[in-house]
Amino acid sequence: MDEEIGGAAARQVQWKIYCKTLSVLAFQSLGVVYGDLSTSPLYVYRNSLSGRLNAYIDETTIFGLFSLIFWTLTLVPLLKYVIIVLSADDNGEGGPFALYSLLCRHAKFSLLPNQQAADEELSTYYQPGTGRPAVSSPFKRFLEKHRKLRTCLLLFVLFSACMVIGDGVLTPTISVLSAISGLQDPATSGLSNGWIVFIACVVLVGLFALQHRGTHRVAFIFAPIVVLWLLSIGIIGLYNIIRWNPRIFVALSPHYIAKFFKKTGRDGWISLGGVLLAITGTEAMFADLGHFTAASIRLAFVGVIYPCLVLQYMGQAAFLSKNMPAVYDSFYLSIPSPLFWPVFVIATLAAVVGSQAIISATFSIVKQCLALGCFPRVKVVHTSRWIHGQIYIPEINWILMVLCLAVALGFRDITVIGNAYGLACITVMFVTTCLMSLVIIFVWQKNVLVSLLFLVFFGAIEAAYLSAAVMKVPQGGWAPIALAFVFMSIMYVWHYGTRRKYMFDLQNKVSMKWILNLGPSLGIMRVPGIGLIYTELVTGVPAIFSHFVTNLPAFHQVLVFVCVKSVPVPYVPIDERYLIGRIGPREYRMYRCIVRYGYKDVQKDDENFENHLVMSIARFVQMEAEESASSGSYESSTEGRMAVVHTTDTTGTGLVVRDSTDDDAAAAGTSSLTRSSKSETLRSLQEIYELENAGSVSRRRRVRFQIDEEERIDPRVRDELSDLLEAKEAGVAYIIGHSYVKARKNSNLLKTFAINYAYSFLRKNCRGPSVTLHIPHISLIEVGMIYYV
C-alpha cells in the first residue's frame, strides 16, 4: 500500500514537472515561432479588399471575407499543421528538409553520392518505433528505379527552400512597413509615404546589423512582446465586436463564404491572394520544431494564438462593416485613439520579432542546402553555446538586407509586396503537403488511400490559394519567382559541378594494385609526421594522392585519408561521428577516417581534432588486433572494414594521456608541419603564427600520449602505436586538393557555360574548403590538379 502511495506521489511530481516544462516551452515558442503569424492582422484586410473587390464592399462581402479567413485559419494551421504535420518530425526537427530526410532514409531517394551502409546503423537514422522499412511497394520501387524522378523530388525541395529564402526577404519588409504605416494616419503624424519607407529602411538596416550578435542575446524579450501584442489585438478585437457589430458572430458559418463568391465571382476568387496572408508564418510552426516540442507548439497555438487572432479578425470585420471607407488602413483606424501610440510601439516591436524568426529560419535553410551539397561554401557561425542550431551566416545576412531594401524602395506599396509574399508562403505550404503525402506512405506506412485523401483535401485548398496568388504575378508576384529562379540556378549549378567533380574522383581512383606494387615505402622517402589527406571519397584512394606522390620525393610516415561528409539525419551523436578503417597492409601505416555530420550539425572548429584522431586510430588498432586474435590470424585486408570508434577518452586505446607542462609544450609546440623541421626560417614562421593566433593556440588542450606500460599489448600492436605517437609528436600536415574544374572539349554549349563560367565563378567567390574545414593555415599543403568533367 505504501509503495502504491509512493508511486502515485512520484507520478504526480513528474506530471507537475512535465506541465511546468511544457508551459515554459509554450511561452517561449510564442516569441520564436509565432512572431510572423501574429502580425498578419496588420495587412490582411487591406490586401484582400484592394483592387476590384472595392466595388463590392458591403456587409455581406465583409462577413464573407471574415468567414474565409476564419475557416482558412481553422483548416490549414489548426487541422493540417497542429494536428497532422507536427507529428512528422525527424528526430525532433521539422521543415521541408526534415520530410525529405525522412523519405531518403525510408526509401532510396537520396542523391548524396558518398552514402554507406554503415550510415544506417546510426541511432538517429530510423525513427523510434518505425525501424527499417518493410517490404517495398510497387510505387516505392518505381520511384527508386527512376533517377529523374528522384532528381525532380530534390529540385522540388530546393524550390521550396528558395521560396523560404524569398520569405526571408519579403517578411521583414512587409512586417516593418505595415507597422510603420500607422504613422500615415492624419490624426497622428500624417507622414508621407516617402518618410514611411525611409523609416522602415532604417529599422531594416538596424535589424540586419544586429544579426551577428545572435538571436539568443535578445530572445528573452521576444515572448513577452508577442504575448503583449496578442493580448492587445485580442482585447481590441473583442472591443470592436461589442462596439460596432455583434452580429459578426453569424459569419462563422461557412454559408457566408458561398454568399461571398456568389456575389463577387472571379474578383472574389482573385482576392484569395490577400486572404492567404492570414496564414503566412504557419510553416514556422513546423520549421522551428527543433527548438521546442510538438506539444508546446500545439499548446501555444490552441491556447493563445488561435483565439486572439480570431477575435482580432472578427473585430476588424465588425469595424469595417460600419466604417467601410477605412479599408486602406483598417487595423490602425480600428484602434481606440488613446491606445494608438502604445499599440503602434508594440506592433513595431512585434514586426521586428516576426522578422527575426524568418531570418533565423533562412540561415537554417541555407545551412541545410550546404549539407546537401547544393549551396556554395559560406561561413557558418554558431552564435550560442547553449542553444543548438542558433547560427549566423554573414554573406546571406547582407544579401538579405540588400534585397529587403531593394524591395522596400522598389515597390513602396504594402499591397504589391503582399502579393509577392503570399505567393512565396503558399508555395512552401503546397510543397509540404506533397512531401507529407509521401511520408504517410513510406514512413508511417499507411494505406495509399489515406495519403491521397490528405493530398486531395489540403492540396485542393492550397491549390485554390496558389492559383489566386499566381494571378497576381504581374502585380508584384513575380518577385519571389525571380528570387527563386536566381537562387535555384545557383543551387543547381553548384550541385551539378560538385557532383561531376565527385564522379571524376570516383572514376579515377588509384588502384590498390598500384599501391601494393610500390611497397610499404610507397616508392618514396617516408618522413616523420602525420599527413591528413582530405577527400570526398569514402572508399579507395583519390587521384590527388598519385599526383602528389609522382611530384614530390617524400611523404609522411603515417597517412590518414579524411572524408568529412553529411548524412540525411538532423544530428549525428558525438560517439558515432568517427568511422575508422585501414587502407593497405598493416606495415603501410595508411588509414581512413570518415567524419559524419547531420544536416543540422554545425561543423565548429574542433580544437582537439588531432588528439581525437590519434585516439580513434589507436582504439581501432586495438579492436582489429582483438578480432584477429579471436580468429587466429593477424593479417589485415587491403581495404578493411570501417568501425565506429568513440573519441571521448583513452579507454581501450592502449594509451595514457597527460597534459603537457609549459616546458613540454615549449619543446613540443603545437601540432604543425614545422615541428619536425630544422629550418630556421620555418621555425621563425611557426613563432610568428603562434604569436598571431595566441588565443586559439592557448585554447587548445596540449597533451602528450604515451603507451600504457601496465597494459599487456601485442608487440606488433605496440610497434604500430609507437609509430603513430612518434608521427604525432613530429607534427601533422593537412593536405587538400586545389582543383580547377574544366568541361571536356566535346561538351555541349550549356555544360561548358555551367562548368567553365558559372561553377568557376561560384568557386572563386565562395569560402575555400580549408576555411570551412577549419584547417590551420600554417599546416596546410594544397595540391593543384585539373579536373576535366
C-alpha positions in Angstrom: 0.0 0.0 0.0 2.8 2.4 0.9 4.6 1.5 -2.3 1.4 2.4 -4.3 1.1 5.7 -2.5 4.8 6.4 -3.1 4.4 5.5 -6.8 1.4 7.8 -7.2 3.2 10.7 -5.5 6.2 10.2 -7.8 4.0 10.2 -10.8 2.3 13.3 -9.6 5.6 15.1 -9.2 6.7 14.0 -12.6 3.4 15.3 -14.0 3.9 18.7 -12.4 7.4 18.9 -13.8 6.2 18.0 -17.2 3.4 20.6 -17.1 5.8 23.3 -15.9 8.3 22.5 -18.7 5.6 22.3 -21.3 4.2 25.7 -20.2 7.7 27.4 -20.3 8.4 26.0 -23.8 4.9 27.1 -25.0 5.6 30.6 -23.6 9.0 30.8 -25.3 7.6 29.4 -28.6 5.3 32.4 -28.8 8.3 34.7 -29.4 10.3 32.5 -31.8 7.6 30.6 -33.8 4.6 32.8 -33.9 6.0 36.3 -34.5 5.2 36.3 -38.2 1.8 34.7 -38.0 0.7 37.0 -35.1 1.5 40.2 -37.2 -0.7 39.2 -40.1 -3.7 41.3 -39.0 -1.7 44.4 -39.9 -2.3 43.9 -43.6 -4.8 41.1 -44.4 -7.9 43.1 -44.9 -6.0 45.9 -46.6 -4.7 43.5 -49.2 -7.8 41.4 -49.6 -10.1 44.4 -50.2 -7.8 46.2 -52.6 -8.3 46.2 -56.4 -11.6 45.1 -58.0 -13.1 43.9 -54.7 -13.5 47.6 -53.7 -16.6 47.7 -55.9 -18.3 45.0 -53.8 -17.7 46.4 -50.3 -20.8 46.0 -48.1 -21.7 44.0 -45.0 -22.2 40.7 -46.9 -18.8 40.9 -48.6 -17.0 41.8 -45.3 -18.8 39.0 -43.5 -17.9 36.5 -46.2 -14.3 37.7 -46.2 -14.1 37.1 -42.4 -15.7 33.7 -42.8 -13.0 32.8 -45.4 -10.2 34.0 -43.0 -11.7 32.0 -40.1 -12.0 28.7 -42.0 -8.6 29.1 -43.6 -7.1 29.6 -40.1 -9.0 26.5 -38.9 -8.3 24.1 -41.8 -4.6 24.9 -42.5 -2.8 26.0 -39.3 -5.0 24.1 -36.9 -6.1 20.9 -38.7 -3.2 20.4 -41.1 -0.2 21.6 -39.1 -1.1 21.3 -35.4 -2.9 18.0 -35.6 -1.2 16.2 -38.5 2.1 17.7 -39.8 3.7 18.3 -36.4 3.7 14.5 -35.9 6.0 14.0 -38.9 9.2 15.2 -37.1 12.6 14.0 -37.9 14.1 13.2 -34.5 12.5 16.4 -33.2 13.3 18.5 -36.4 10.8 19.9 -38.8 10.5 21.7 -42.2 10.7 20.5 -45.8 14.2 19.2 -45.4 13.2 17.1 -42.4 10.5 15.5 -44.5 12.9 14.9 -47.4 15.4 13.4 -45.0 12.8 11.0 -43.7 12.0 10.0 -47.2 15.6 9.4 -48.1 16.1 7.1 -45.1 13.0 5.0 -45.6 13.3 4.9 -49.4 16.3 5.2 -51.7 15.6 8.8 -52.8 18.9 10.3 -51.7 21.2 11.8 -54.3 24.1 12.3 -51.9 27.0 10.5 -53.6 29.1 9.1 -50.7 26.5 7.3 -48.7 27.4 3.9 -46.9 25.5 1.0 -45.4 27.2 2.0 -42.1 25.2 5.2 -42.0 22.0 3.2 -41.5 23.5 1.9 -38.2 23.3 5.5 -36.7 21.0 5.6 -33.7 19.2 8.6 -35.2 18.7 7.1 -38.7 15.3 5.5 -38.1 12.5 6.9 -36.0 11.7 5.2 -32.7 9.0 2.7 -33.3 9.4 2.5 -37.1 12.7 0.6 -37.6 13.8 -0.5 -41.0 11.2 -0.1 -43.8 9.0 -3.0 -44.6 8.9 -4.8 -47.9 8.9 -2.1 -50.7 5.7 -1.5 -52.6 5.5 -1.2 -56.4 5.1 2.6 -56.1 8.2 2.8 -53.9 10.2 0.6 -56.4 9.0 2.7 -59.3 10.3 5.9 -57.6 13.6 4.4 -56.6 14.2 3.0 -60.1 13.9 6.2 -62.0 16.7 8.6 -61.2 15.0 11.5 -62.9 12.0 11.3 -60.5 14.4 11.4 -57.5 16.1 14.4 -59.1 12.7 16.1 -59.6 12.0 15.4 -55.9 15.2 17.1 -54.8 14.5 20.1 -57.1 11.0 20.3 -55.7 12.5 20.5 -52.2 15.2 23.0 -53.3 12.5 25.2 -54.9 10.7 25.2 -51.6 14.0 26.2 -49.9 14.3 29.1 -52.4 10.8 30.3 -51.6 11.8 30.3 -47.9 14.7 32.5 -48.8 12.2 34.7 -50.6 10.2 34.8 -47.4 13.4 35.9 -45.6 13.4 38.9 -47.9 9.6 39.7 -48.0 8.6 39.1 -44.4 10.9 41.7 -42.8 9.9 44.2 -45.5 6.1 43.8 -45.3 6.0 43.4 -41.5 8.1 46.6 -40.8 6.4 48.6 -43.5 3.0 47.6 -42.2 3.9 48.5 -38.6 5.4 51.9 -39.6 2.4 52.7 -41.9 0.4 53.6 -38.9 2.2 57.0 -38.9 0.4 57.9 -42.2 -2.9 58.5 -40.3 -3.6 62.2 -40.4 -5.0 62.0 -36.9 -1.5 61.1 -35.6 1.6 62.4 -37.5 0.4 62.2 -41.1 3.8 61.3 -42.6 4.1 60.9 -46.3 4.8 57.5 -47.9 8.4 58.5 -48.7 9.1 59.1 -45.0 7.4 55.8 -44.1 9.7 53.9 -46.5 12.7 55.8 -45.2 12.0 54.9 -41.5 11.3 51.3 -42.5 14.6 51.1 -44.3 16.4 52.4 -41.2 14.7 49.8 -39.0 15.6 47.0 -41.5 19.3 48.1 -41.6 19.4 48.0 -37.8 17.7 44.6 -37.7 20.3 43.0 -40.0 23.2 44.8 -38.4 22.4 43.2 -35.1 22.2 39.6 -36.5 25.8 38.8 -35.7 25.1 39.1 -32.0 22.8 36.0 -32.2 19.1 35.6 -31.5 19.7 34.2 -28.0 21.0 37.5 -26.7 17.6 39.2 -27.2 15.4 36.1 -27.3 14.3 36.5 -23.6 12.3 39.6 -24.6 10.7 38.1 -27.7 8.0 36.1 -25.9 6.7 38.9 -23.7 6.5 41.3 -26.7 4.4 38.8 -28.7 2.2 37.9 -25.7 1.6 41.6 -25.1 0.8 42.1 -28.8 -1.6 39.1 -28.9 -3.4 40.2 -25.8 -3.7 43.8 -27.2 -5.1 42.7 -30.5 -7.4 40.2 -28.9 -8.9 42.7 -26.4 -9.2 45.4 -29.2 -10.9 42.9 -31.4 -13.4 42.0 -28.6 -14.0 45.7 -28.0 -14.7 46.3 -31.7 -17.2 43.4 -31.8 -19.2 44.8 -28.9 -18.8 48.4 -30.0 -19.6 48.1 -33.7 -21.4 45.0 -34.8 -22.0 42.0 -32.5 -23.8 40.3 -35.5 -20.4 39.4 -36.8 -20.6 36.0 -35.0 -23.1 34.8 -37.6 -20.2 34.9 -40.2 -18.6 31.9 -38.5 -21.0 29.9 -40.7 -19.4 28.8 -44.0 -22.7 29.8 -45.6 -21.3 33.3 -45.9 -18.4 32.0 -48.0 -20.9 30.8 -50.6 -22.7 34.1 -50.5 -19.3 35.9 -50.9 -18.3 34.0 -54.0 -21.9 34.2 -55.4 -21.7 38.0 -55.2 -18.1 38.7 -56.1 -17.4 35.8 -58.6 -14.0 35.9 -60.3 -13.0 39.0 -58.4 -13.6 37.3 -55.1 -11.5 34.3 -56.2 -8.6 36.7 -57.0 -8.9 38.2 -53.5 -7.9 34.8 -52.1 -4.3 36.1 -52.7 -4.9 38.5 -49.8 -6.8 36.1 -47.6 -3.9 33.7 -47.6 -1.8 36.4 -45.9 -3.7 35.4 -42.7 -1.8 32.1 -42.6 1.7 33.4 -43.6 4.1 32.2 -40.9 2.3 29.0 -40.4 5.2 27.0 -41.9 7.3 28.3 -39.0 5.4 26.0 -36.6 6.9 23.1 -38.3 10.2 24.6 -39.4 11.1 25.7 -35.8 10.1 22.4 -34.2 13.7 21.6 -33.4 13.9 24.4 -30.7 10.7 23.2 -28.9 8.4 20.2 -28.7 5.3 19.5 -30.8 3.2 19.6 -27.6 4.4 23.0 -26.6 3.8 24.5 -30.1 0.3 22.9 -30.1 -0.5 24.3 -26.7 0.6 27.8 -27.6 -1.4 27.8 -30.8 -4.6 26.4 -29.4 -4.4 28.3 -26.1 -3.3 31.8 -27.2 -2.6 32.3 -31.0 -5.9 30.9 -32.4 -8.4 32.7 -30.1 -6.5 36.0 -30.2 -6.3 36.0 -34.0 -9.9 35.0 -34.5 -11.0 37.8 -32.1 -8.9 40.4 -33.9 -10.1 39.4 -37.4 -13.7 39.3 -36.2 -13.3 42.7 -34.5 -11.8 44.3 -37.7 -14.6 42.9 -39.8 -17.2 44.3 -37.3 -15.4 47.7 -37.5 -15.3 47.7 -41.3 -18.9 46.7 -41.6 -19.8 50.1 -40.1 -16.8 52.1 -41.4 -16.3 50.9 -45.0 -14.1 53.8 -46.2 -11.5 52.8 -43.6 -10.4 49.8 -45.7 -7.0 51.5 -46.6 -5.7 51.1 -43.0 -8.4 49.1 -41.1 -6.1 47.9 -38.4 -4.9 51.2 -37.0 -8.1 53.0 -37.6 -10.0 50.4 -35.6 -7.8 51.1 -32.5 -9.4 53.5 -29.9 -7.5 56.8 -30.1 -6.0 56.7 -26.5 -4.4 53.3 -27.3 -2.9 54.2 -30.7 0.7 55.0 -29.7 1.1 52.1 -27.2 -0.2 49.7 -29.9 2.0 51.3 -32.6 5.1 50.7 -30.5 4.1 47.1 -29.7 3.3 46.5 -33.4 6.7 47.7 -34.5 8.4 45.5 -31.9 6.3 42.5 -32.9 7.1 43.1 -36.6 10.8 43.0 -35.7 10.3 39.8 -33.7 8.4 38.2 -36.6 11.2 39.2 -39.0 13.9 37.8 -36.7 12.2 34.4 -36.7 12.2 34.1 -40.6 15.7 35.5 -40.9 17.0 32.7 -38.5 14.9 30.1 -40.5 16.6 31.4 -43.7 20.1 30.8 -42.2 19.0 27.3 -41.2 17.7 26.5 -44.7 20.9 27.7 -46.3 22.9 25.5 -43.8 20.8 22.5 -44.8 21.3 23.2 -48.5 25.0 23.4 -47.8 24.9 20.0 -46.1 23.2 18.5 -49.2 26.0 19.9 -51.4 23.5 22.3 -53.1 24.9 25.7 -52.0 28.3 27.3 -52.3 30.5 27.2 -49.2 29.7 30.0 -46.8 30.8 30.9 -43.3 28.5 29.4 -40.6 28.9 30.9 -37.2 27.4 29.2 -34.1 26.2 32.1 -32.0 25.1 30.3 -28.9 26.9 27.7 -26.6 23.6 26.6 -25.1 21.0 26.7 -27.9 21.9 24.2 -30.6 21.1 25.3 -34.1 21.4 29.1 -33.5 23.6 30.1 -36.4 24.6 33.2 -38.3 25.8 33.4 -42.0 27.4 36.7 -42.8 27.1 36.5 -46.6 23.4 35.6 -46.5 22.7 38.2 -43.9 24.0 41.1 -46.0 22.4 39.7 -49.2 19.0 39.6 -47.4 19.5 43.2 -46.2 20.3 44.5 -49.7 17.3 42.6 -51.2 14.9 43.8 -48.4 16.0 47.4 -49.0 15.6 46.9 -52.8 12.0 45.6 -52.3 11.0 48.4 -49.9 12.4 51.1 -52.1 11.3 49.5 -55.4 7.7 48.6 -54.5 6.9 51.2 -51.8 3.4 49.6 -51.6 2.3 47.1 -49.0 -0.4 45.6 -51.3 2.2 44.8 -54.0 4.6 43.4 -51.5 1.8 41.3 -50.1 1.1 39.8 -53.5 4.7 38.6 -53.6 4.7 37.5 -50.0 1.6 35.4 -50.4 2.9 33.5 -53.4 6.1 32.6 -51.6 4.3 31.3 -48.5 1.6 29.3 -50.2 4.2 27.6 -52.4 6.1 26.4 -49.4 2.9 25.1 -47.8 2.0 23.2 -51.0 5.4 21.6 -51.2 5.0 20.5 -47.6 1.6 18.9 -48.4 3.1 16.9 -51.3 6.0 15.7 -49.2 3.7 14.9 -46.3 1.6 12.7 -48.6 4.8 10.6 -49.4 5.7 10.5 -45.7 2.3 9.0 -44.9 3.0 6.1 -47.4 6.7 5.4 -46.9 7.4 6.5 -43.3 4.1 6.0 -41.5 3.4 3.1 -43.8 -0.3 3.9 -44.1 -2.6 3.0 -47.0 -2.2 4.9 -50.2 -5.9 6.0 -49.9 -5.1 7.8 -46.7 -2.2 9.7 -48.4 -4.5 10.5 -51.4 -7.2 11.8 -49.0 -4.7 14.1 -47.3 -3.2 15.3 -50.6 -6.6 15.9 -52.3 -8.2 17.7 -49.3 -5.4 20.1 -48.3 -3.9 20.2 -51.8 -7.2 21.4 -53.2 -7.4 24.2 -50.6 -3.8 25.3 -51.2 -4.1 25.0 -54.9 -7.1 27.4 -54.9 -5.0 30.0 -53.0 -1.9 29.3 -55.1 -4.0 29.9 -58.3 -5.2 33.2 -56.9 -1.7 34.2 -56.0 -0.4 33.3 -59.4 -2.9 35.7 -60.9 -1.1 38.5 -59.1 2.3 37.8 -60.7 2.2 41.0 -62.8 1.3 43.0 -59.6 4.4 42.0 -57.6 4.0 38.2 -57.6 7.0 38.0 -60.0 9.4 39.0 -57.2 9.6 35.6 -55.3 9.6 33.8 -58.6 12.6 35.9 -59.8 14.4 35.4 -56.4 13.7 31.6 -56.6 15.0 31.4 -60.1 18.3 33.1 -59.2 18.9 31.0 -56.0 17.7 27.8 -57.8 20.2 28.4 -60.6 23.0 28.9 -58.1 22.0 25.7 -56.2 21.6 23.6 -59.3 24.9 24.8 -60.9 26.8 24.2 -57.6 25.2 20.7 -57.1 25.9 19.8 -60.7 29.5 20.9 -60.7 30.2 19.3 -57.3 28.7 16.0 -58.4 30.6 15.9 -61.7 33.8 16.6 -59.7 33.0 13.7 -57.3 32.3 11.4 -60.3 35.7 12.2 -61.7 37.3 11.3 -58.4 35.3 8.1 -58.3 36.2 7.1 -61.8 39.9 7.9 -61.4 40.6 6.3 -58.1 44.1 4.9 -57.6 44.1 1.1 -57.8 45.1 -0.8 -54.8 47.3 -3.0 -57.0 49.4 0.1 -57.9 49.8 1.0 -54.2 50.8 -2.6 -53.3 53.4 -2.7 -56.1 55.0 0.4 -54.6 55.7 -1.4 -51.3 55.4 -0.1 -47.7 57.6 2.9 -48.5 55.3 3.8 -51.5 58.4 4.2 -53.6 59.4 7.4 -51.8 61.0 8.6 -48.6 58.7 8.4 -45.6 59.4 11.3 -43.3 58.2 11.7 -39.7 54.8 13.1 -39.2 51.1 12.5 -39.9 49.7 13.5 -43.3 45.9 14.1 -43.3 44.7 13.9 -46.9 41.2 15.3 -47.4 38.9 13.7 -49.9 35.2 13.2 -50.7 35.7 9.5 -51.4 34.6 7.0 -48.7 36.3 4.1 -50.4 39.5 3.9 -52.4 42.4 6.3 -52.8 41.8 9.6 -54.7 43.8 10.6 -57.8 45.3 13.5 -55.9 47.4 11.1 -54.0 49.1 9.7 -57.0 49.6 13.2 -58.3 51.3 14.1 -55.1 53.5 11.0 -54.9 54.7 11.4 -58.5 55.7 15.0 -58.0 57.2 15.0 -54.5 60.1 12.8 -53.3 58.8 12.3 -49.7 55.6 11.7 -47.8 54.6 11.3 -44.2 55.2 8.3 -42.0 51.5 7.9 -41.2 48.8 8.7 -43.8 45.2 9.3 -43.0 42.6 9.8 -45.7 39.9 12.1 -44.1 36.4 12.4 -45.5 34.0 14.9 -44.0 30.5 14.1 -45.2 26.9 14.8 -44.5 24.3 12.1 -43.8 20.5 12.5 -44.1 19.8 12.8 -40.4 19.5 16.1 -38.4 22.2 15.3 -35.9 25.0 12.7 -35.5 25.8 11.8 -31.9 29.4 12.6 -31.0 30.1 8.9 -30.0 29.0 7.8 -33.5 30.7 10.6 -35.6 34.0 8.9 -36.4 34.4 5.8 -38.7 38.0 4.4 -38.8 39.4 1.9 -41.2 42.7 0.7 -42.8 44.0 1.1 -46.3 46.5 -1.5 -47.5 48.5 -3.9 -45.3 49.4 -3.0 -41.7 53.0 -2.0 -42.4 51.9 0.7 -44.9 50.5 2.8 -41.9 47.6 4.1 -44.0 44.2 4.7 -42.5 40.8 6.2 -43.4 38.8 8.4 -41.2 35.2 9.4 -42.1 33.7 12.2 -40.0 29.9 12.3 -40.3 27.7 15.3 -39.7 23.9 15.7 -39.9 22.2 18.4 -41.9 21.6 20.5 -38.7 25.0 19.9 -37.2 27.4 22.9 -37.2 30.9 21.9 -38.1 32.7 24.0 -35.5 36.4 24.3 -35.1 37.4 21.2 -33.2 40.4 22.3 -31.3 41.2 18.7 -30.3 40.6 17.0 -33.7 44.2 15.8 -33.9 44.0 14.2 -30.4 40.7 12.6 -31.2 42.1 11.2 -34.4 45.1 9.7 -32.7 42.9 8.1 -30.0 40.5 6.8 -32.6 43.2 5.2 -34.7 44.8 3.7 -31.6 41.4 2.2 -30.5 40.8 0.9 -34.0 44.3 -0.8 -34.0 43.4 -2.5 -30.7 40.0 -3.6 -31.8 41.4 -5.0 -35.0 44.1 -6.9 -33.0 41.4 -8.4 -30.7 39.4 -9.6 -33.6 42.5 -11.0 -35.3 43.4 -12.8 -32.1 39.9 -14.4 -31.8 40.1 -15.5 -35.5 43.7 -16.7 -35.1 45.1 -14.5 -37.9 46.9 -11.2 -37.6 46.7 -10.4 -41.3 44.6 -7.4 -42.3 42.8 -6.9 -45.6 44.0 -4.3 -48.0 40.7 -2.4 -47.7 39.5 -3.3 -44.3 36.0 -2.7 -42.8 35.1 0.6 -41.2 34.4 0.7 -37.4 32.6 3.3 -35.3 35.1 4.5 -32.8 34.4 6.6 -29.7 36.7 9.5 -29.1 35.8 10.8 -25.6 38.5 9.0 -23.6 41.5 6.7 -24.0 39.8 3.6 -22.8 40.8 0.6 -25.0 43.4 2.5 -26.9 46.5 1.2 -25.1 47.5 4.8 -24.5 47.7 7.1 -21.5 47.4 10.9 -21.9 48.7 13.7 -19.8 48.6 17.5 -20.1 51.9 18.9 -21.3 53.8 21.2 -18.9 54.9 24.5 -20.1 58.4 23.1 -20.7 56.9 20.2 -22.6 54.7 22.5 -24.6 57.5 24.8 -25.5 59.5 21.8 -26.6 56.7 20.1 -28.4 54.8 23.2 -29.7 51.5 22.9 -31.4 50.6 20.3 -34.0 52.2 21.7 -37.1 54.2 20.8 -40.1 57.2 22.9 -38.9 57.9 21.0 -35.7 59.9 18.3 -37.5 61.9 20.8 -39.5 65.4 22.0 -38.7 65.0 25.1 -40.9 65.4 28.4 -39.0 63.0 30.1 -41.5 60.2 27.6 -40.8 60.8 27.8 -37.1 60.5 31.6 -37.2 57.3 31.3 -39.3 55.9 29.0 -36.6 56.7 31.5 -33.8 55.0 34.3 -35.8 51.9 32.1 -36.3 51.8 31.3 -32.6 52.0 35.0 -31.7 49.3 36.0 -34.2 47.0 33.2 -33.0 47.8 33.2 -29.3 44.1 33.0 -28.4 43.3 29.9 -30.4 46.6 28.2 -29.6 46.2 28.7 -25.9 42.6 27.2 -26.0 43.9 24.0 -27.5 44.5 21.3 -25.0 48.2 20.5 -25.1 48.5 16.8 -24.4 51.1 14.1 -24.9 50.3 10.5 -25.5 52.3 7.5 -24.1 51.9 3.8 -24.5 50.4 2.3 -21.3 53.3 0.1 -19.9 51.0 -1.6 -17.4 48.7 -3.0 -20.2 49.6 -6.2 -22.0 49.8 -5.3 -25.6 50.8 -7.4 -28.6 54.3 -6.5 -29.8 53.1 -5.7 -33.3 50.4 -3.5 -32.0 52.9 -1.8 -29.7 55.1 -1.1 -32.7 52.2 0.4 -34.6 51.1 2.6 -31.7 54.7 3.7 -31.3 54.9 4.7 -34.9 51.7 6.6 -34.6 52.8 8.5 -31.5 56.2 9.3 -33.0 54.4 10.7 -36.1 52.1 12.7 -33.8 55.0 14.3 -32.0 56.7 15.1 -35.3 53.7 17.1 -36.5 50.5 17.0 -38.5 50.2 18.3 -42.1 46.8 18.9 -43.8 46.8 18.1 -47.5 44.0 19.3 -49.6 43.3 19.5 -53.3 43.3 22.9 -55.0 41.3 21.8 -58.0 40.5 23.5 -61.3 37.3 22.1 -62.9 37.0 22.3 -66.6 34.4 21.0 -69.1 35.7 18.4 -71.6 36.4 19.7 -75.1 33.5 17.7 -76.6 30.9 19.1 -74.0 27.9 20.9 -75.3 27.5 24.7 -75.0 25.2 24.6 -72.0 27.5 22.3 -70.0 30.6 24.4 -71.0 28.9 27.5 -69.7 27.7 25.9 -66.5 31.2 24.4 -65.6 33.7 26.9 -67.1 31.9 30.1 -66.2 29.0 29.7 -63.7 30.6 27.0 -61.4 34.0 28.5 -61.7 32.7 31.9 -60.7 30.9 30.4 -57.7 34.1 28.5 -56.6 36.2 31.7 -56.9 33.8 33.8 -54.8 32.9 31.4 -52.0 34.8 30.2 -49.0 37.7 27.9 -49.6 37.5 24.3 -48.4 40.3 24.9 -45.9 38.3 27.6 -44.3 35.1 25.6 -44.0 37.0 22.6 -42.7 38.8 24.8 -40.1 42.3 23.8 -41.2 45.2 25.8 -39.7 47.0 27.6 -42.5 50.5 27.0 -41.1 50.0 23.3 -41.5 48.2 23.4 -44.9 49.5 21.9 -48.1 47.5 22.5 -51.3 47.9 20.3 -54.3 46.9 21.7 -57.7 45.0 19.5 -60.1 42.8 20.0 -63.2 39.5 18.1 -63.4 38.1 17.5 -66.9 34.5 16.6 -66.2 
